[in-house]
Amino acid sequence: MIDMNIIETEETPSIEFKSEEGTLLIKGRSIPENSLEFYAPLMDNLEEYNKMPNSVTKVDFQLEYFNTSSSKCILQIMKQLEGLTSKGNKVEIDWYYEEDDEEILEIGEDFSNMIKIPFNLKMISNN
């Protein structure tokens, strides 16, 4: 299994995946030209991780904006993580949104209704 550390750009989020710790952070803007190509290495790593996961996997989504194709990839990532819970492993997702960003909050609520993983909506104060 390979850990990942992708640096954030104007069009792509940072991704920090630490398989040994069982942590994943996706942060920033996600508007890549080809979302499937961008997220494929992470999905491949998660597929490997799912073979020998930690007993607890912690995932933080701190996205300020993402396009439709990115949202499909994000849902695929969540579905991969959901597979861990069927094997008895614990997965917890924290979905961060700024207090005045109702769109990101609503998308987080939608995702939480689509998957069977503990899903925490966490407001970031603008102060």
Phi, psi and omega in degrees: 000141183246128173289158181233144172213092180260129181281137179296140172237185178293336184248346183230148181280163169282146177228122175239112178240117179244096187296322181296325179272343183071039181236145177221130176234127174237119190219135174120212179258142179231090177225050181292156178299322179228096184298318181300317179295319181294315185275349182305315180299322178294315180297322177296316179296321179294325177298316177294317180301322182297340179285326180217068184280165169291162178292334177230131177239126183248127184235129177243124172253117179235065184262130178269336177194145174205153182272175184299317181294327175293321181297325177294320178293320179299317178296320177299319178299315179297322178294322176298317180293325179299327178300331179295322183293331179290343177265005178092006177271154180264133176232136178228130180249130170251122181250112183265141176215148177284149189301335180257013182253082183292331181296312180295322176300311182297321178295318176300318178297318179298312179301317182298331178279344182269343184234161181250063178228141173305126190229116181253125175268120185238119181278137174257123181286142179276004182283000000 
